[in-house]
Amino acid sequence: MNSFGRIFRIHIFGESHGEKIGVSIDGCPAGIPLQAGDFEKDLARRRSGAKGTTARKEADLPMLISGVYKGYTSGSPIVVLFDNADVRSSDYSVFNEIPRPGHADFTATKKWKGFNDLRGSGHLSGRITLGMVAAGVLAKKITAPVEIQANILSVGGTTDWDAELEKVIAEGDSLGAIVECRARHIPAGLGEPFFDSLESLISHLIFAVPAVKAIEFGAGFEAARMKGSQHNDVYIPADAGFSDEQGKTATNHAGGINGGISNGNELVFRIAVKPTSSIGMPQKTMNMKTGTMTELHIAGRHDACIALRMPVIAEAATAIVLADLLLLHKAMSL
C-alpha cells in the first residue's frame, strides 16, 4: 500500500493540500551523518519554478522529527515532515462529480466511496514524491560509492523541446517525456529472483510515481528486434583497460542485470512519463452525478510537463531499492 522495502523500509503519508506531508524510514543503520541541509540539493531539483512547471511555490524545508541525534542517524525510525503552505483547495471542489479525463479522480472516488481528499489530487498527487526524494537522500548515503544520475532524453518526442514546451504552455496543453536513469559502481549479486529481482523492485517503485506509464531496461523493447548474437553482452578480460573487475562486458544490452541480479555493469533504464492530465484546454467529460456530458475547464496550477521534475525522483527510487538490497545482502551474508 504505502510502504516499500524489507530492511530499508519507507512509508509515505499525507495529502497534497493537507497540513503536512512526509515519509518515515525504518531500518536505517545508525551512525550515518544526516542534517536538514543534506536534503536541499535533491529537493531543489524536484521543486517547481522552471518553465513548464507548476506555479505552486513550496519551501519544502525538511523537519527531522526523529531518528537523528547529534547529527547522526540513531538507528530508530526517521520521520521527515514538510509543510503544505501554498494551497488553493477551491480549485478542486468539483472533481468528485466531474472527473478530469486521464486523471485518477474517478477511480479514487469509486475506490474510497467519495471519502478521499481530492484537493490538489490528495494522496494521489505528484507532491507525494516529496517523501520519496527525502528517503532517496538517505538511501544515496547508504549506497555510496554507487553513483546514480537521471536525465531527460526527450520531451514531446523531441530532444530540443524548448519551442514545443512554449507552444503547449500557450495552448494550455501538456507534454510527456522519456527519462533515463543510470547507476554505476553497483556490486554484482544484488537481486532476489524471482519476485524480488532487481528489475521487479525498481519497476515496483518507479510505477508508484504518478504519471509513469512504461519502463525498459538496457536495450529494452529494441531487444525484440535483435538476434541473440547481437543482444548477448560479451565479457571482456580484466586487463583490457575497461575495469579491473570481473564480469564487465563490451556492450550493455542487458542494462546491468542478468537473471534479475546485478552483474556489475552500469544499471540503465528508461521510463515513459505521460502528459499531465490537468490541462488548461476545455475538455469533454461526464458529470457522474447527472450522467450527462459536460465541458470541463480546469483551474489551478499544474505542470505543463511533470517529467521536468522527474529525474531526481527516478534517482531516489533507484537508491531506495539498492539500499534495501545492499542491507539485505549484508544480513544474508552474516
C-alpha positions as CSV (number, residue, x, y, z in Angstrom):
1,M,0.0,0.0,0.0
2,N,2.0,3.0,1.2
3,S,5.1,1.1,2.4
4,F,8.1,-0.3,0.5
5,G,11.2,-2.3,1.4
6,R,12.2,-5.2,3.6
7,I,15.0,-3.8,5.6
8,F,15.3,-0.2,4.4
9,R,11.6,0.4,4.7
10,I,9.8,3.6,3.8
11,H,6.3,4.7,4.5
12,I,4.9,7.8,2.7
13,F,1.9,9.8,4.2
14,G,-0.1,12.9,3.7
15,E,-2.1,14.7,1.0
16,S,-1.2,17.4,-1.4
17,H,-3.3,20.1,0.4
18,G,-3.2,18.5,3.9
19,E,-1.4,20.3,6.7
20,K,1.8,18.3,6.3
21,I,3.3,15.6,4.2
22,G,6.3,13.3,4.7
23,V,8.0,10.0,5.0
24,S,9.0,7.6,7.8
25,I,12.1,5.5,7.2
26,D,12.8,2.3,9.2
27,G,15.8,0.0,9.1
28,C,18.4,2.8,8.5
29,P,21.8,1.9,10.1
30,A,23.0,4.1,12.9
31,G,25.9,6.4,12.5
32,I,25.2,8.0,9.1
33,P,25.8,11.7,9.1
34,L,22.4,13.5,8.4
35,Q,21.2,17.0,8.8
36,A,18.4,19.1,7.2
37,G,20.9,20.8,4.8
38,D,21.7,17.4,3.2
39,F,18.3,17.4,1.6
40,E,18.4,20.7,-0.2
41,K,20.2,19.7,-3.4
42,D,17.8,17.0,-4.3
43,L,14.7,18.8,-3.0
44,A,15.7,21.8,-5.2
45,R,15.8,19.6,-8.3
46,R,12.2,18.4,-7.6
47,R,10.9,21.9,-6.7
48,S,8.9,23.9,-9.2
49,G,9.9,27.2,-10.7
50,A,11.4,26.3,-14.1
51,K,9.5,26.9,-17.3
52,G,6.8,24.3,-17.8
53,T,6.4,23.5,-14.0
54,T,3.6,24.5,-11.7
55,A,3.3,28.0,-10.2
56,R,2.7,26.5,-6.8
57,K,5.6,27.5,-4.6
58,E,6.5,25.4,-1.5
59,A,9.6,26.0,0.6
60,D,10.0,22.2,1.2
61,L,12.0,22.7,4.4
62,P,12.6,19.2,5.9
63,M,11.8,18.8,9.6
64,L,13.7,15.8,11.1
65,I,11.3,14.7,13.8
66,S,13.0,11.5,15.0
67,G,15.8,9.1,14.3
68,V,18.6,11.7,14.2
69,Y,20.8,12.5,17.3
70,K,23.7,14.9,17.3
71,G,23.9,15.0,13.5
72,Y,23.9,11.2,13.0
73,T,21.2,8.6,12.4
74,S,20.4,6.9,15.7
75,G,19.1,3.6,14.5
76,S,15.5,4.3,15.4
77,P,12.8,5.2,12.7
78,I,13.4,8.5,11.0
79,V,10.5,10.8,10.3
80,V,10.8,13.7,7.8
81,L,8.0,16.2,7.7
82,F,7.2,19.1,5.3
83,D,4.6,21.8,5.5
84,N,2.0,22.4,2.7
85,A,1.6,26.2,2.6
86,D,0.8,27.4,-0.9
87,V,-2.6,25.7,-1.4
88,R,-5.7,26.7,-3.3
89,S,-8.1,23.9,-2.4
90,S,-11.2,25.5,-4.0
91,D,-9.8,24.7,-7.5
92,Y,-10.5,21.0,-6.9
93,S,-14.0,21.1,-5.4
94,V,-15.9,19.7,-8.4
95,F,-13.7,16.8,-9.4
96,N,-15.5,14.1,-7.4
97,E,-18.6,14.7,-9.5
98,I,-16.9,15.9,-12.7
99,P,-13.6,13.9,-13.0
100,R,-10.7,15.1,-15.1
101,P,-10.1,12.9,-18.2
102,G,-6.9,10.9,-17.8
103,H,-6.7,11.6,-14.0
104,A,-7.4,9.3,-11.0
105,D,-10.4,11.4,-9.8
106,F,-13.0,8.8,-11.0
107,T,-11.1,5.7,-9.8
108,A,-10.2,7.2,-6.4
109,T,-13.7,8.3,-5.7
110,K,-15.0,4.8,-6.6
111,K,-12.4,3.1,-4.5
112,W,-12.8,5.2,-1.4
113,K,-16.6,5.9,-1.9
114,G,-16.1,9.6,-2.0
115,F,-14.4,9.9,1.3
116,N,-11.0,10.6,-0.3
117,D,-9.3,14.0,-0.3
118,L,-9.3,15.3,-3.9
119,R,-7.7,18.7,-3.0
120,G,-4.6,19.0,-5.2
121,S,-5.3,15.4,-6.1
122,G,-4.9,14.4,-2.4
123,H,-2.8,11.3,-1.7
124,L,-2.5,10.6,-5.5
125,S,-0.7,13.8,-6.2
126,G,2.8,14.1,-7.6
127,R,3.5,16.0,-4.4
128,I,3.7,12.7,-2.6
129,T,7.0,12.1,-4.3
130,L,8.5,14.7,-2.0
131,G,8.8,12.0,0.7
132,M,10.4,9.6,-1.8
133,V,13.0,12.1,-2.7
134,A,13.7,12.7,1.0
135,A,14.2,9.0,1.6
136,G,16.4,8.9,-1.5
137,V,18.8,11.3,0.0
138,L,19.4,8.9,2.9
139,A,19.5,5.9,0.6
140,K,22.2,7.6,-1.5
141,K,24.3,7.9,1.6
142,I,23.8,4.1,2.3
143,T,24.7,3.1,-1.2
144,A,27.8,5.1,-1.7
145,P,30.0,4.8,-3.7
146,V,27.2,4.0,-6.1
147,E,26.6,6.9,-8.4
148,I,23.1,7.5,-9.7
149,Q,22.2,10.0,-12.4
150,A,18.9,10.5,-14.3
151,N,18.3,12.9,-17.2
152,I,15.6,13.8,-19.6
153,L,16.2,12.3,-23.1
154,S,13.2,13.8,-24.9
155,V,10.1,15.9,-24.3
156,G,7.1,15.5,-26.6
157,G,9.1,13.3,-28.8
158,T,11.9,15.8,-29.4
159,T,15.4,16.3,-27.9
160,D,15.2,20.0,-28.4
161,W,12.0,20.8,-26.6
162,D,12.1,24.5,-25.7
163,A,9.9,25.6,-28.6
164,E,7.5,22.7,-28.2
165,L,7.2,23.5,-24.5
166,E,6.4,27.1,-25.2
167,K,3.8,26.1,-27.7
168,V,1.9,23.8,-25.3
169,I,2.1,26.3,-22.5
170,A,0.4,28.9,-24.7
171,E,-2.2,26.4,-25.8
172,G,-2.9,25.2,-22.2
173,D,-1.8,21.7,-23.1
174,S,0.8,19.3,-21.7
175,L,3.7,17.1,-22.8
176,G,5.1,13.7,-21.9
177,A,8.7,12.7,-21.8
178,I,11.4,10.0,-21.7
179,V,13.7,9.9,-18.6
180,E,16.8,7.8,-18.4
181,C,18.5,6.7,-15.2
182,R,22.0,5.2,-14.9
183,A,23.7,3.9,-11.8
184,R,27.4,3.0,-11.7
185,H,29.6,1.0,-9.2
186,I,26.8,-1.4,-8.2
187,P,28.3,-4.6,-7.0
188,A,27.4,-7.8,-8.8
189,G,24.9,-10.1,-7.0
190,L,22.1,-7.8,-5.9
191,G,18.6,-9.0,-6.5
192,E,16.4,-11.8,-5.2
193,P,14.7,-13.8,-8.1
194,F,12.1,-14.4,-9.0
195,F,9.7,-12.0,-7.4
196,D,12.2,-9.6,-5.9
197,S,14.5,-9.4,-8.9
198,L,16.4,-6.1,-9.4
199,E,14.1,-5.1,-12.3
200,S,11.0,-6.1,-10.4
201,L,11.8,-3.9,-7.4
202,I,12.9,-0.9,-9.4
203,S,9.8,-1.2,-11.6
204,H,7.6,-1.6,-8.5
205,L,8.8,1.7,-7.0
206,I,9.0,3.6,-10.3
207,F,5.4,2.7,-11.1
208,A,4.5,4.1,-7.7
209,V,5.4,7.5,-9.1
210,P,2.4,9.3,-10.6
211,A,2.4,9.7,-14.4
212,V,4.8,6.8,-15.2
213,K,3.4,4.5,-17.8
214,A,6.3,2.4,-19.1
215,I,9.8,1.2,-18.2
216,E,12.6,-0.6,-20.1
217,F,16.0,-1.9,-19.1
218,G,19.1,-1.9,-21.3
219,A,18.1,-2.4,-24.9
220,G,14.5,-2.7,-23.7
221,F,11.9,-3.1,-26.5
222,E,14.7,-2.9,-29.1
223,A,15.8,-6.4,-27.8
224,A,12.7,-7.8,-29.6
225,R,14.2,-6.8,-32.9
226,M,17.7,-8.2,-32.2
227,K,19.3,-11.6,-32.6
228,G,20.9,-13.4,-29.7
229,S,24.3,-12.9,-31.3
230,Q,23.6,-9.1,-31.2
231,H,22.0,-8.8,-27.8
232,N,24.4,-11.0,-25.9
233,D,26.9,-8.9,-24.0
234,V,30.4,-10.3,-24.4
235,Y,32.6,-10.4,-21.3
236,I,36.0,-8.6,-21.6
237,P,39.2,-9.5,-19.7
238,A,40.0,-7.5,-16.6
239,D,43.3,-6.3,-18.2
240,A,41.5,-4.8,-21.2
241,G,41.7,-1.3,-19.6
242,F,38.0,-1.1,-19.1
243,S,38.0,-2.2,-15.5
244,D,39.9,-4.4,-13.1
245,E,36.7,-6.1,-12.0
246,Q,35.3,-9.4,-13.4
247,G,32.0,-9.5,-15.2
248,K,32.5,-6.4,-17.3
249,T,31.1,-6.6,-20.8
250,A,31.9,-4.8,-24.1
251,T,28.2,-3.9,-24.6
252,N,25.4,-3.5,-22.1
253,H,22.2,-4.5,-23.8
254,A,21.1,-6.2,-20.5
255,G,21.2,-2.9,-18.7
256,G,23.4,-4.2,-15.9
257,I,21.1,-7.1,-14.9
258,N,21.1,-10.8,-15.8
259,G,18.5,-13.2,-14.3
260,G,17.2,-10.4,-12.1
261,I,20.6,-10.0,-10.5
262,S,23.1,-7.1,-10.9
263,N,26.1,-8.1,-13.0
264,G,28.5,-5.3,-12.0
265,N,27.9,-3.2,-15.2
266,E,26.1,0.1,-15.3
267,L,22.4,-0.1,-14.5
268,V,20.4,1.5,-17.2
269,F,16.7,2.0,-17.6
270,R,14.3,4.4,-19.2
271,I,10.8,5.5,-18.2
272,A,7.9,7.0,-20.2
273,V,6.1,9.8,-18.4
274,K,2.7,10.7,-19.7
275,P,1.5,14.2,-20.3
276,T,0.0,15.9,-17.3
277,S,-3.8,15.2,-17.1
278,S,-4.8,18.6,-15.7
279,I,-4.6,20.9,-18.7
280,G,-6.0,24.4,-19.4
281,M,-7.8,23.4,-22.6
282,P,-11.6,22.8,-22.4
283,Q,-12.3,19.0,-22.3
284,K,-15.4,16.9,-22.6
285,T,-16.1,14.7,-19.6
286,M,-19.0,13.0,-17.7
287,N,-20.9,14.6,-14.8
288,M,-21.1,11.4,-12.7
289,K,-24.0,12.9,-10.6
290,T,-26.3,13.7,-13.5
291,G,-25.0,11.2,-16.1
292,T,-24.7,13.9,-18.7
293,M,-21.7,15.1,-20.7
294,T,-20.3,18.5,-19.8
295,E,-17.4,20.7,-20.8
296,L,-14.7,20.9,-18.1
297,H,-12.5,24.0,-17.6
298,I,-9.7,23.1,-15.1
299,A,-8.5,25.9,-12.9
300,G,-5.5,25.7,-10.6
301,R,-1.7,25.4,-11.1
302,H,-0.3,22.5,-13.0
303,D,2.8,21.3,-14.7
304,A,2.9,21.5,-18.5
305,C,5.4,18.7,-18.3
306,I,5.6,16.8,-15.0
307,A,8.6,14.9,-16.3
308,L,10.8,18.0,-15.9
309,R,10.9,17.3,-12.2
310,M,11.1,13.5,-12.6
311,P,14.9,12.8,-12.9
312,V,15.6,13.2,-9.1
313,I,12.6,11.1,-8.3
314,A,13.9,8.3,-10.5
315,E,17.2,8.6,-8.8
316,A,15.6,8.4,-5.4
317,A,13.6,5.3,-6.3
318,T,16.7,3.6,-7.6
319,A,18.7,4.5,-4.5
320,I,15.9,3.2,-2.2
321,V,15.8,-0.2,-4.0
322,L,19.6,-0.5,-3.9
323,A,19.8,0.5,-0.3
324,D,17.3,-2.2,0.7
325,L,19.1,-4.9,-1.4
326,L,22.5,-4.0,-0.1
327,L,21.3,-4.2,3.5
328,L,19.5,-7.4,2.8
329,H,22.7,-8.8,1.1
330,K,24.7,-7.9,4.2
331,A,22.2,-9.5,6.5
332,M,22.1,-12.7,4.5
333,S,25.9,-12.8,4.5
334,L,26.2,-12.8,8.3
